[in-house]
């Protein structure tokens, strides 16, 4: 009769989050907090002030776009994005600011599904590119992004890759 087959992976469903929906709000907050606790997110829970201000801040920001990934009915991943604009292409772009998947769901296609949904939306609204940042010491995420078609940004031949800088205020 053969060996039993392993259970098939859950179907991943990705949808744009409704920031007015309390269930979506809770899912976003929970997943972003989980990401903050991960070593790649800093290793600490979100401060209370951030927990209180995150959803109102996302709702108030005019270019916010959030996608939630579900396995069955459980939220298992999030992509928090913001629209930007490319002056060189004179078109919008979409930045993936956070992409987070529960550790037990990693390797099951959740990140791929989120990236595909973001890309599909970006194409539908006429974006010229997707952008994101990733820690240099995160080879798993870098491999996943590379597999999805992302590469270090470089815009002028022989001038190297772009570097991401920040100045805390």
Secondary structure, DSSP 8 states (H G I E B T S, - for coil): -----------EEEEE--TT-HHHHHHHHHHHHHHHHSGGGTSS---HHHHHHHHHHHHHSTTEEEEEEEETTEEEEEEEEEEEEETTTTEEEEEEEEEEE-GGGTTTTHHHHHHHHHHHHHHHTT-S-EEE---TT-HHHHHHHHHTT------STTS----------
